[in-house]
């Protein structure tokens, strides 16, 4: 199952090259957020459950964009809430 998910979402390869050190900080957080949401959207469109996708997408995105632990924690909570809102709009 995870293999199929990874194949479907990440079929085109990595989302892009790793961010250069000069692009750290807030820009990295914004780029992480955008990439995560894009990948999660693809998973949901393909019929995968968020529970099946979240960790895989999180880890794949974190391989591309390194974030400090504090920012990871804050962003993880934000994205969990975002995923819940996608499942239960309104």
C-alpha positions as CSV (number, residue, x, y, z in Angstrom):
1,X,0.0,0.0,0.0
2,X,2.7,2.5,1.0
3,X,4.7,1.5,-2.1
4,X,1.7,2.3,-4.3
5,X,1.2,5.6,-2.5
6,X,4.8,6.6,-2.9
7,X,4.7,5.5,-6.5
8,X,1.6,7.6,-7.3
9,X,2.5,10.7,-5.4
10,X,6.3,10.8,-6.0
11,X,6.3,9.2,-9.4
12,X,7.9,12.3,-11.0
13,X,10.8,12.0,-8.6
14,X,11.6,14.3,-5.8
15,X,9.6,17.6,-5.6
16,X,12.8,19.4,-6.4
17,X,16.3,20.0,-5.3
18,X,17.0,20.7,-1.7
19,X,16.8,24.3,-0.6
20,X,20.1,26.1,-0.6
21,X,21.2,27.3,2.8
22,X,20.5,30.9,1.9
23,X,16.8,30.0,1.6
24,X,16.4,28.9,5.1
25,X,14.0,30.3,7.7
26,X,10.5,31.4,6.9
27,X,10.8,30.6,3.2
28,X,11.7,27.0,4.0
29,X,8.6,26.7,6.2
30,X,6.4,28.2,3.5
31,X,7.9,25.9,0.9
32,X,7.5,22.8,3.2
33,X,3.8,23.8,3.8
34,X,3.1,24.2,0.1
35,X,4.8,20.9,-0.9
36,X,3.1,19.0,1.9
37,X,-0.4,20.3,1.0
38,X,0.2,19.6,-2.7
39,X,1.2,16.0,-2.0
40,X,-1.7,15.5,0.4
41,X,-4.1,16.9,-2.1
42,X,-2.9,14.4,-4.7
43,X,-3.3,11.5,-2.2
44,X,-6.8,12.5,-1.3
45,X,-7.8,12.9,-5.0
46,X,-6.5,9.3,-5.6
47,X,-8.7,8.0,-2.8
48,X,-6.1,7.5,-0.1
49,X,-7.0,8.2,3.5
50,X,-5.0,11.0,5.2
51,X,-4.0,8.5,7.9
52,X,-2.3,6.4,5.1
53,X,-0.5,9.4,3.7
54,X,0.5,11.9,6.4
55,X,3.7,10.3,7.8
56,X,5.0,9.2,4.3
57,X,4.4,12.7,2.9
58,X,5.9,14.4,6.0
59,X,9.1,12.3,5.9
60,X,9.5,12.7,2.1
61,X,9.0,16.5,2.4
62,X,11.4,16.7,5.4
63,X,14.1,15.0,3.3
64,X,13.8,17.8,0.8
65,X,13.4,20.7,3.2
66,X,15.1,20.6,6.5
67,X,13.4,22.4,9.4
68,X,14.5,23.0,13.0
69,X,12.7,20.8,15.6
70,X,10.6,23.6,17.0
71,X,9.4,24.7,13.5
72,X,8.7,21.0,12.7
73,X,6.5,20.7,15.8
74,X,4.5,23.8,15.1
75,X,4.1,23.0,11.4
76,X,3.1,19.4,12.1
77,X,0.3,20.6,14.4
78,X,-0.9,23.2,11.8
79,X,-0.9,20.6,9.0
80,X,-2.8,18.1,11.1
81,X,-5.5,20.7,11.6
82,X,-5.4,21.5,7.9
83,X,-5.9,17.8,7.0
84,X,-8.8,17.5,9.4
85,X,-10.4,20.6,7.8
86,X,-10.0,19.0,4.3
87,X,-11.8,15.9,5.5
88,X,-14.6,17.9,7.2
89,X,-15.1,21.1,5.3
90,X,-17.4,23.7,6.8
